[in-house]
Amino acid sequence: MIKRRKTRLVKVGDVRIGQGAPVSIQSMTKVETQNVKGVLCQIKRLEGAGCEIIRVAVKNFQDAEAIKGIKKKIRMPLVCDIHFNHRLALAAIENGADKIRLNPGNIRKKEEIAAIVKAAKKARIPIRIGVNSGSVVFRGSGIGKRVSGIGYRETGKVRNNDSKSVSHKLVDSALGYIGLFEDMNFRDIIISLKASDVVSTVEAYRLMAERCDYPFHLGVTASGPYESGIVKSSIGIGALLLDGIGDTLRVSLTSDPVDEVIAAKRILSSVGMRNFGPDIIACPTCGRCQVELVKIVQELDEKLYAIRYTLNAKRPLKIALMGCEVNGPGEAIDADIGVAFGKGRGMLFKKGKIVRKIKTANALEEILKEL
């Protein structure tokens, strides 16, 4: 069991963030928000994939106005991403946003922040303070005085010829910004500290975890195309989750947003924090394998995805597909069910014990029957 970091509770719509609530999955629409039809189409697909919170970009007042119509037709909470113009935040809140994301790098005036805080308090919605390495603000002594009652502190020692590391800059920027909100008695805050490299991201969140009790939104920003983005995000987010750090997350990919949700589910399943259906374990194959194992595994994965909601086990069931008698059932002894394939046939086993012989052609059907 992973011992999770203790945080305060923040609600985004009806989704609980922090204080031991399940780590929630977020994504972001990838069309103009004023294109209501396109946004709703993406949200419907994301909801079907298992997304729990959706974020949209609000870059002008047409986008802000569109929030009203979008909110009427969706069930999941809607987060509005605001940059540069604080009045867009005010308009988004007025039109029904469930959370506002602000960037310390481009909305900094105290009177503008005060206006947003006043509107958020009235609407009873939280604010995500989202710092990223592309727009970090570092002002040495900070712009606030308090952070969660512990007092404002800069992080660590100065490095590299008087320039702080990216992770330290991210944390110091966030701490100073948070101080402003706390001076205004606003604490419905979620924090994100994203860099485009894994090491800086992980270090920033670990540093911040020692300095406040606000819940964290995890992610590696601009992680890139599907394959490399999956690797970066899995390492960064996974490392933090194993530390017990993280309360909600987005896997940011230059890809279909549904890919982000599927990746997030697999990360959470892999560390044992959420159960989204059976877990397939399969050998990588070698010269001993006499079946088309790659094809069999892909087919099973697709079939399980289609029936995932009917398999309500308390824990993820493990299904093993092994290419020969060397790998199974011995190396898959803890699998709930599995098949060790030979030529044209396989041995069906449960918890390491052989049950019966089956034909390769019927293997998937037999496994689904047993499930």
C-alpha positions in Angstrom: 0.0 0.0 0.0 1.2 3.5 -0.9 1.1 6.0 2.0 -0.3 9.1 0.4 0.7 12.6 1.4 -1.9 14.3 3.6 -3.6 17.3 2.0 -6.6 19.5 2.5 -9.8 18.7 0.5 -10.7 20.7 -2.6 -13.9 20.0 -4.6 -14.1 20.5 -8.4 -17.8 20.2 -9.1 -18.7 16.9 -7.5 -15.1 15.5 -7.8 -13.1 15.4 -4.6 -9.4 16.3 -4.9 -7.0 15.5 -2.0 -7.5 14.3 1.5 -7.3 10.6 0.4 -9.8 10.8 -2.4 -9.1 8.6 -5.5 -6.6 10.3 -7.9 -8.8 11.7 -10.6 -8.1 11.8 -14.3 -8.2 15.0 -16.4 -7.8 15.9 -20.0 -8.2 19.0 -22.2 -10.2 19.6 -25.4 -8.1 20.4 -28.4 -10.4 22.6 -30.5 -11.5 26.2 -30.0 -13.9 26.5 -27.1 -16.3 28.7 -29.0 -16.7 25.6 -31.4 -19.3 24.2 -29.0 -20.2 21.3 -31.2 -16.6 20.2 -31.6 -15.9 20.6 -27.8 -19.0 18.5 -26.9 -18.0 15.8 -29.4 -14.6 15.5 -27.7 -16.0 15.6 -24.2 -18.4 12.8 -25.0 -15.6 10.6 -26.3 -13.4 11.5 -23.2 -16.2 10.7 -20.8 -16.7 7.3 -22.5 -12.9 6.7 -22.0 -13.1 7.5 -18.3 -12.1 11.1 -18.1 -13.4 12.7 -14.8 -12.5 16.4 -15.2 -12.2 18.4 -18.5 -10.3 21.6 -19.1 -10.9 24.1 -22.0 -8.8 27.0 -23.2 -10.4 30.4 -22.8 -8.4 32.8 -25.0 -11.2 35.4 -25.8 -14.6 36.4 -24.7 -16.3 34.2 -27.3 -14.7 31.2 -25.6 -15.9 32.4 -22.2 -19.4 32.9 -23.5 -19.4 29.4 -24.9 -18.9 27.9 -21.4 -22.6 28.5 -20.6 -23.8 26.3 -23.4 -21.2 23.6 -22.9 -22.0 23.3 -19.2 -25.6 22.6 -19.9 -24.8 19.5 -21.9 -22.0 17.8 -19.9 -21.8 15.9 -16.6 -18.2 16.2 -15.7 -16.7 19.3 -14.0 -15.4 22.0 -16.4 -12.1 23.8 -15.8 -11.2 27.0 -17.6 -7.6 27.7 -18.6 -6.9 31.5 -18.3 -3.8 33.4 -19.4 -2.9 37.1 -19.7 -6.4 38.6 -19.3 -8.0 38.4 -15.8 -11.3 39.5 -17.2 -11.6 36.2 -19.1 -11.5 34.5 -15.7 -14.3 36.6 -14.4 -16.4 35.9 -17.5 -15.7 32.1 -17.3 -16.8 32.1 -13.6 -19.9 34.0 -14.5 -20.7 31.5 -17.2 -20.4 28.5 -14.9 -16.8 27.3 -14.7 -16.2 24.7 -12.0 -12.5 25.7 -11.6 -10.1 28.3 -12.9 -6.5 27.7 -13.8 -4.2 30.7 -13.5 -0.5 31.0 -14.5 1.7 33.2 -12.2 3.8 34.0 -15.2 1.2 36.1 -17.0 -1.5 37.2 -14.4 0.4 39.0 -11.6 -1.3 42.3 -10.6 -2.7 42.1 -7.1 -5.9 44.0 -8.0 -6.6 41.6 -10.9 -6.0 38.5 -8.6 -8.2 40.1 -6.0 -11.0 40.4 -8.5 -10.7 36.8 -9.5 -10.5 35.6 -5.8 -13.7 37.6 -5.0 -15.6 36.0 -7.9 -14.3 32.5 -7.1 -15.4 32.9 -3.5 -18.8 34.0 -4.5 -19.1 31.1 -6.9 -17.5 28.7 -4.4 -15.1 27.3 -6.9 -11.3 26.5 -6.6 -8.3 27.9 -8.4 -5.4 25.9 -9.8 -2.1 27.7 -9.6 -0.4 26.2 -12.6 3.3 27.0 -12.8 5.3 25.7 -15.8 8.9 26.1 -16.8 8.0 28.1 -19.9 6.6 31.0 -17.9 8.1 30.8 -14.4 8.4 34.0 -12.3 11.1 34.2 -9.8 11.5 37.3 -7.6 14.0 36.4 -5.1 12.2 37.2 -1.8 8.7 36.3 -3.1 5.6 38.3 -3.4 3.6 36.8 -0.5 4.2 36.4 3.2 2.5 33.2 4.2 2.1 29.8 2.8 -0.3 27.5 4.8 0.8 29.0 8.1 4.4 27.9 7.8 5.8 31.2 6.5 7.2 32.0 3.1 10.6 30.4 2.4 12.7 30.1 -0.6 13.9 26.7 -1.6 17.4 25.3 -1.1 20.7 26.8 -2.1 21.6 28.9 -5.0 23.0 26.8 -7.8 24.9 27.2 -11.1 26.5 30.6 -10.9 23.7 32.3 -8.9 20.9 30.9 -11.0 18.5 28.5 -9.3 17.5 25.1 -10.9 14.3 24.9 -12.8 12.6 23.0 -10.0 13.5 25.5 -7.4 12.3 28.4 -9.6 9.0 26.6 -10.1 8.5 26.1 -6.4 9.6 29.6 -5.4 7.3 31.1 -8.1 4.3 29.1 -6.7 5.0 29.9 -3.1 5.1 33.6 -3.8 1.9 33.5 -5.8 0.1 31.3 -3.2 1.1 33.9 -0.6 -1.1 36.5 -2.4 -4.1 34.2 -2.3 -3.6 33.4 1.4 -3.3 37.2 2.2 -6.8 37.4 0.6 -8.0 34.5 2.8 -8.4 32.1 -0.2 -7.3 28.5 0.2 -9.4 26.5 -2.2 -6.2 25.9 -4.2 -4.7 23.1 -6.3 -1.1 23.3 -7.4 0.7 22.1 -10.4 4.5 22.5 -11.1 5.2 21.2 -14.6 8.5 21.2 -16.6 9.0 19.5 -19.9 11.8 17.3 -18.4 11.0 14.5 -16.0 13.8 15.2 -13.4 12.9 18.9 -12.9 9.2 18.0 -12.6 9.7 15.3 -10.0 12.1 17.4 -8.0 9.7 20.4 -8.0 6.8 18.4 -6.7 8.9 16.7 -4.0 10.2 20.1 -2.8 6.7 21.6 -2.8 5.3 18.6 -0.9 7.5 19.6 2.1 6.2 23.2 2.1 2.4 23.1 2.0 -0.7 20.8 2.3 -2.5 21.8 -0.9 -3.5 19.0 -3.3 -1.4 18.6 -6.4 -2.3 18.2 -10.1 0.4 16.1 -11.6 1.8 16.1 -15.2 4.9 16.6 -17.3 4.2 19.5 -19.6 4.7 19.4 -23.4 5.8 15.8 -23.1 5.7 15.4 -26.9 4.3 12.8 -29.3 2.5 9.7 -28.2 5.3 7.2 -27.6 7.9 9.5 -26.0 5.2 11.4 -24.2 3.9 8.2 -22.6 7.4 7.3 -21.4 8.1 10.7 -19.9 4.7 11.0 -18.3 4.8 7.4 -16.9 8.2 7.9 -15.3 7.4 11.3 -13.9 3.9 10.8 -12.7 4.6 7.2 -11.6 7.6 8.2 -9.5 5.5 10.8 -7.7 2.5 8.5 -7.2 4.8 5.9 -5.6 6.0 8.6 -3.2 2.4 9.1 -2.3 2.4 12.5 -4.0 -0.5 13.5 -6.3 -4.2 14.0 -6.2 -5.3 14.5 -9.8 -3.4 14.2 -13.1 -3.3 14.8 -16.8 -1.0 13.0 -19.2 -0.2 15.8 -21.7 0.3 14.2 -25.2 0.6 15.6 -28.7 -2.1 13.2 -29.6 -5.8 12.4 -29.4 -7.1 13.4 -25.9 -8.6 10.0 -25.5 -5.0 8.7 -25.6 -4.3 10.9 -22.5 -7.1 9.3 -20.5 -6.2 5.7 -21.4 -2.5 6.4 -20.5 -3.6 7.9 -17.2 -5.7 4.9 -16.3 -2.9 2.6 -17.1 -0.5 4.6 -14.9 -2.9 4.5 -12.0 -3.5 0.8 -12.5 0.2 0.0 -12.7 0.9 1.5 -9.3 -2.2 -0.1 -7.8 -4.1 3.2 -7.0 -7.2 2.6 -9.2 -8.8 -0.4 -10.7 -10.0 0.0 -14.3 -10.4 -3.7 -15.1 -8.2 -6.7 -15.7 -4.4 -6.4 -16.1 -2.8 -8.3 -18.9 0.7 -9.7 -18.4 2.4 -11.3 -21.4 5.8 -12.4 -22.2 7.8 -10.5 -24.9 8.1 -13.7 -27.0 11.2 -15.3 -28.4 12.2 -18.1 -30.7 10.3 -20.7 -28.5 7.0 -19.0 -29.2 4.9 -20.9 -31.7 1.7 -18.7 -31.8 1.0 -15.2 -32.9 1.1 -13.9 -29.3 1.2 -10.2 -30.2 -2.1 -10.6 -32.2 -3.7 -12.6 -29.4 -2.8 -10.1 -26.7 -4.1 -7.1 -28.8 -7.4 -8.9 -29.4 -7.8 -9.7 -25.7 -7.0 -6.1 -24.8 -9.7 -4.8 -27.1 -12.3 -7.3 -25.9 -11.6 -6.5 -22.2 -11.9 -2.8 -22.9 -15.4 -3.4 -24.4 -16.6 -5.2 -21.3 -14.6 -3.4 -18.6 -17.6 -2.0 -16.8 -19.1 -5.5 -16.2 -16.0 -6.8 -14.4 -16.4 -5.2 -11.0 -13.7 -7.0 -9.1 -12.4 -5.4 -5.8 -8.9 -5.6 -7.2 -7.5 -5.8 -10.8 -7.7 -9.4 -12.1 -4.4 -10.6 -13.6 -4.6 -12.4 -17.0 -1.4 -14.0 -18.3 -0.7 -14.9 -21.9 2.6 -16.7 -22.1 4.3 -17.9 -25.3 5.7 -21.2 -24.0 5.9 -23.6 -21.1 9.1 -21.8 -19.8 7.2 -18.5 -19.0 3.9 -20.0 -17.9 2.5 -20.9 -15.5 5.7 -20.7 -13.5 6.6 -17.0 -14.2 2.9 -16.1 -14.0 2.1 -18.0 -10.9 0.3 -15.1 -9.3 -2.1 -14.6 -12.3 -5.7 -15.3 -11.6 -6.0 -17.0 -15.0 -3.6 -17.6 -17.9 -2.6 -19.6 -20.9 0.8 -21.1 -21.7 0.8 -21.7 -25.4 2.4 -24.5 -27.4 1.9 -25.4 -31.0 -1.8 -25.2 -31.8 -2.7 -25.8 -28.1 -2.3 -24.2 -24.7 -2.5 -25.0 -21.0 -5.2 -23.0 -19.2 -4.1 -22.3 -15.6 -5.3 -20.6 -12.5 -3.0 -19.3 -9.7 -0.2 -21.5 -11.2 -2.3 -24.7 -11.3 -3.1 -26.3 -14.7 -6.8 -26.6 -15.3 -7.1 -28.1 -18.8 -5.8 -28.1 -22.3 -7.4 -25.8 -24.8 -7.1 -25.0 -28.5 -5.2 -21.9 -29.5 -8.1 -20.8 -31.7 -10.5 -20.9 -28.7 -8.1 -19.4 -26.1 -9.8 -15.9 -25.9 -13.2 -17.4 -25.7 -12.1 -19.8 -22.9 -10.5 -16.9 -20.9 -13.6 -14.7 -21.2 -15.8 -17.6 -20.0 -13.6 -18.1 -17.0 -13.7 -14.3 -16.2 
